[in-house]
């Protein structure tokens, strides 16, 4: 397993933008989550997945708020791995809120 520092470093060295994927799946306390986000941002992490097949609609709002508060860019993914293997079909999840900066905005 890579450390957070290594993982973010590898992504950045390859020219990518590091994004915390499906944060709602992690069993962190608020304090642990805040520490992760602080460390992630300090290491050069730039995004957080807001809309994903792993999140509930209530979690969409939670992670949109976190993105706004922390300055992280938002991402959206389905966690689609194939027909019958995923909670959500490809393309069926909502769009990011219009006022939330997307990770891909400057690509």
N, C-alpha and C positions, 0 to 999 in steps of 0.2 A: 504494500500500500504506500502510496505517495503521501507526503505531508501536504498541507494546504499550500505552503510556500513553494514546494516543488511543482505541484499541479498548476498553480497560477503561473509560475515561472515558465513552465514548458509551453503553456498555451500562448503566453505573451511572446516567447521566443519564436514561436511558429507564425507570429503575425495575427494571432486570434485575440478575441475578447473573452475573458473568463466570465462565465455566468453560473450562478448557483442554481442548479436544476432542482425542480420539484421540492422546494423547501418545506412544504407541508407534510412531507413524508417522514421528516426527522423528528424524533421524540426529544426535543430540546425544551428546557425551561426558557422563559423569556430572557433571563440573564445569559444563558448559554447561547441563545439565538443572537442576542445583541453582541456578545463577544465574538461570535463567528463573523457576523457582518462587519464589525469594526476591523477585525484582522484581515478579512477578505478584501475590503476596500484599501486598507493600508498596503497590502501586497500588490495592488493594481487590478483587483477584480472590478468589473464594470457593470455587471448585470445580474438580474434576478428573474427567474421564471415566475410569471404572474398567472398566466392562463395555461393550464396543463390538464391532461386527462387524469392526473393524480390528485388534483385539487377539487374541492367542492365549490359550488358557487359562492358560499360565504368566504372561503379562503381566497377567492379571486380578489375580493375587496380588501382583505387583510394584507395580501402581498402587494397590491397596488398602493396601499397606504404606506407600506414599508419602503417601496421603491421611491415614492415621493419624498418621504422623510429622510432617507439616506442618500438620495441623489443617484441611486443605481438606475440604470436603464432597464426597461422591461422587455421580457421575451415571452413568446407564446409558442407552445408546442402541444402536440396531441398525445405523446407517448404511444403513438400507433406503431405496432410491430407486425401487424398482419390481421386479416379478417378473423374474427373470433378470438383474438388474443389480447385485445385492448378494451379498456372501459369506454372509450369514445372512438367513433369512426373518424377517419381522416376528413378534416374540413368541417366537422360538426360543432366544434367549440366556438365560443364567442370571440370576437375581435378584442384587442386591447382597448381600454378606454381611450377616447380620442385625445384627451389631454395628457396622456402618459407617454413620455419619450421612449421610443422603441430602440432596442439595441441596434437594429439595422438602419436607423434613420440616416446615417452618414455613409452607408456603403455605396 
